[in-house]
Amino acid sequence: MSDHSDIDGFAEILMSSDRLKWQDPKKIIRSLRVKKGMKVADIGCGPGYFTVPLADAVGDEGKVYAIDSSARMLEHLRTNVNKGGVAKRVEALHADGVDTGIREDILDLVLFANVLHDIEEKRSFLNEVRRILKSEGRAIDLDWKNESSDFGPPLSVRLGEDQASRLLERNRLKVANTVEAGPHHYCLVCRKL
C-alpha cells in the first residue's frame, strides 16, 4: 500500500464527493450482494470509502475489519466511521495485507480496492486473503483499468483485468464473475480453489 507524503490531503481526495461521480461504493456493494450479518474485510481501507458503506450493509449483526498499513489513514477512517454512525461494526487494524492478524477461515468477503497493483509481495498477500476467507467466501479485486486516465496511478503500475485474473488464478482464487465498478475500474469476484 502506497506511502503518500500528504496523507491528510490524500485522505480528503479519497473521500471526496467528486469520486462518487465515477465510483459509487454503495452501488458496487449492492452488486456484490453484501448482506446483514456478514463478516468482511477491507484491506487497504484508507479513510473508509468502502468501509463505511460495507459496515452499513452488514448491519449490527455483522463486522468489518478495516486494515491499513498507515496509522494516519486509520485516524481518518475512525473519524469517518464515527460520522457514518457505524463505528461499533468496524474493527480498525494497523497491519499490512500480508499479515492481517485476522483468524483463519472467518470472513464471508475480502475486498481489496485499488490495492493489488501496489502490493510488492503479491503471492503472500493473496495467500493471506485465502487464509482468512471461509471456504465459500469471496475475494473482490477492484482496481484501475489498464487505460490512460487523468488521475489514478501511473499506467506503468496498473494491472489490466486479464493480467489480474491470471495472477489471482495462479494463486488459487478463481474469477467467478465481474461486477460493474465505474468507467475507470474493473471488479473481479473470486472464489477459493
C-alpha positions as CSV (number, residue, x, y, z in Angstrom):
1,M,0.0,0.0,0.0
2,S,1.4,3.3,-1.1
3,D,3.0,5.7,1.2
4,H,1.7,9.2,0.4
5,S,3.6,12.2,1.6
6,D,0.5,14.4,2.2
7,I,-1.6,11.7,3.8
8,D,-4.3,14.2,5.0
9,G,-4.8,15.7,1.6
10,F,-4.8,12.2,0.0
11,A,-7.4,11.0,2.5
12,E,-9.6,14.0,1.6
13,I,-9.4,13.2,-2.1
14,L,-10.3,9.6,-1.5
15,M,-13.4,10.6,0.4
16,S,-14.4,13.4,-1.9
17,S,-17.9,13.7,-3.4
18,D,-16.3,14.1,-6.8
19,R,-15.3,10.5,-6.6
20,L,-18.9,9.5,-6.4
21,K,-19.3,10.7,-10.0
22,W,-17.1,7.9,-11.3
23,Q,-17.2,5.3,-8.5
24,D,-20.2,4.6,-6.3
25,P,-19.3,2.3,-3.4
26,K,-22.9,1.7,-2.4
27,K,-23.8,0.5,-5.8
28,I,-20.8,-1.7,-6.0
29,I,-21.5,-3.2,-2.6
30,R,-25.1,-3.9,-3.6
31,S,-23.8,-5.6,-6.7
32,L,-21.6,-7.8,-4.5
33,R,-24.7,-8.9,-2.5
34,V,-23.2,-7.9,0.9
35,K,-25.9,-8.9,3.4
36,K,-26.7,-8.3,7.1
37,G,-24.6,-10.4,9.5
38,M,-21.7,-10.9,7.1
39,K,-18.1,-10.6,8.3
40,V,-16.0,-8.8,5.8
41,A,-12.5,-7.2,5.4
42,D,-11.5,-4.1,3.6
43,I,-7.7,-4.5,3.0
44,G,-6.1,-1.2,2.2
45,C,-9.2,0.6,3.6
46,G,-7.6,4.1,3.6
47,P,-10.1,6.6,5.1
48,G,-13.1,4.3,4.7
49,Y,-14.6,5.0,1.2
50,F,-15.7,1.4,1.1
51,T,-15.6,0.6,4.8
52,V,-18.4,2.9,5.8
53,P,-20.9,1.5,3.3
54,L,-19.8,-2.0,3.9
55,A,-20.4,-1.5,7.7
56,D,-23.9,-0.1,6.8
57,A,-24.6,-3.2,4.6
58,V,-23.6,-5.8,7.2
59,G,-25.7,-4.2,9.9
60,D,-25.3,-4.6,13.7
61,E,-25.0,-8.4,13.4
62,G,-22.0,-8.1,11.0
63,K,-18.5,-6.9,11.3
64,V,-16.0,-5.1,9.0
65,Y,-12.2,-5.5,9.6
66,A,-10.7,-2.3,8.2
67,I,-7.0,-2.9,7.5
68,D,-4.4,-0.3,6.5
69,S,-0.6,0.0,7.0
70,S,-0.9,3.7,7.6
71,A,-1.7,4.7,11.2
72,R,-2.6,8.2,10.0
73,M,-5.0,6.8,7.4
74,L,-6.7,4.8,10.2
75,E,-7.2,8.0,12.1
76,H,-9.2,9.3,9.1
77,L,-11.1,6.0,9.0
78,R,-12.1,6.3,12.6
79,T,-13.4,9.9,12.0
80,N,-15.4,8.7,9.0
81,V,-16.9,5.6,10.6
82,N,-18.0,7.8,13.6
83,K,-19.6,10.3,11.2
84,G,-21.3,7.4,9.4
85,G,-22.7,6.0,12.7
86,V,-21.1,2.6,12.1
87,A,-18.1,2.6,14.4
88,K,-19.4,-0.3,16.5
89,R,-19.4,-2.5,13.4
90,V,-15.8,-1.7,12.4
91,E,-12.5,-3.0,13.8
92,A,-9.6,-1.0,12.6
93,L,-6.4,-3.0,12.2
94,H,-3.0,-1.4,11.7
95,A,-1.4,-4.1,9.6
96,D,-0.3,-4.8,6.1
97,G,-2.1,-7.1,3.7
98,V,0.4,-9.9,4.1
99,D,-0.3,-10.4,7.9
100,T,-3.6,-9.0,8.9
101,G,-3.9,-10.7,12.3
102,I,-7.4,-12.0,11.5
103,R,-8.3,-15.6,12.4
104,E,-8.3,-18.2,9.7
105,D,-11.5,-19.1,7.7
106,I,-13.8,-16.5,9.3
107,L,-14.7,-14.0,6.5
108,D,-17.5,-14.1,4.0
109,L,-15.9,-11.4,1.8
110,V,-12.5,-9.8,1.5
111,L,-12.3,-6.6,-0.6
112,F,-9.1,-5.1,-1.8
113,A,-9.9,-1.9,-3.7
114,N,-7.2,-0.1,-5.6
115,V,-4.6,-2.1,-3.8
116,L,-3.3,-5.2,-5.7
117,H,-1.3,-3.1,-8.2
118,D,0.7,-1.6,-5.2
119,I,1.4,-4.8,-3.4
120,E,5.0,-6.0,-3.7
121,E,4.6,-9.4,-2.2
122,K,1.5,-10.4,-4.3
123,R,1.8,-14.2,-3.6
124,S,2.0,-13.6,0.2
125,F,-0.8,-11.1,0.0
126,L,-3.1,-13.5,-1.9
127,N,-2.2,-16.4,0.5
128,E,-3.4,-14.2,3.4
129,V,-6.6,-13.4,1.5
130,R,-7.3,-17.1,1.1
131,R,-6.3,-17.9,4.7
132,I,-8.9,-15.5,6.2
133,L,-11.7,-16.4,3.8
134,K,-14.2,-19.1,4.6
135,S,-14.2,-21.9,2.1
136,E,-17.4,-20.4,0.4
137,G,-16.1,-16.8,0.9
138,R,-15.4,-14.4,-1.9
139,A,-12.4,-12.3,-2.7
140,I,-13.0,-9.0,-4.5
141,D,-10.3,-7.4,-6.6
142,L,-11.4,-3.9,-7.6
143,D,-8.7,-2.0,-9.4
144,W,-7.8,0.5,-12.0
145,K,-8.2,-0.5,-15.7
146,N,-5.0,-0.5,-17.6
147,E,-6.1,2.5,-19.6
148,S,-4.9,6.1,-19.6
149,S,-6.8,8.5,-17.4
150,D,-6.3,12.0,-16.0
151,F,-6.0,10.6,-12.4
152,G,-5.1,7.4,-10.6
153,P,-1.8,5.5,-10.5
154,P,0.6,5.7,-13.5
155,L,-0.3,3.4,-16.3
156,S,3.0,1.5,-15.8
157,V,1.9,0.1,-12.4
158,R,-1.7,-0.8,-13.3
159,L,-2.7,-4.4,-13.7
160,G,-5.1,-5.0,-16.5
161,E,-8.1,-7.1,-15.9
162,D,-6.7,-10.1,-17.8
163,Q,-3.3,-9.8,-16.0
164,A,-5.0,-9.6,-12.6
165,S,-7.3,-12.6,-13.5
166,R,-4.2,-14.7,-14.3
167,L,-2.4,-13.6,-11.1
168,L,-5.4,-14.4,-9.0
169,E,-5.9,-17.8,-10.6
170,R,-2.2,-18.7,-10.2
171,N,-2.7,-18.1,-6.5
172,R,-5.8,-20.3,-6.3
173,L,-8.5,-17.6,-6.5
174,K,-10.8,-18.4,-9.4
175,V,-12.6,-15.5,-11.0
176,A,-16.3,-16.4,-10.8
177,N,-17.8,-13.2,-12.3
178,T,-17.4,-9.5,-12.6
179,V,-19.5,-6.5,-11.4
180,E,-19.6,-3.0,-12.8
181,A,-17.3,-0.7,-11.0
182,G,-17.4,2.5,-13.0
183,P,-15.6,3.8,-16.1
184,H,-12.1,3.6,-14.7
185,H,-12.2,0.3,-12.8
186,Y,-12.8,-3.4,-13.1
187,C,-14.2,-5.6,-10.3
188,L,-13.3,-9.3,-10.2
189,V,-15.3,-11.6,-7.9
190,C,-13.2,-14.7,-6.9
191,R,-13.8,-18.0,-5.1
192,K,-11.2,-20.1,-3.3
193,L,-9.9,-23.1,-5.3
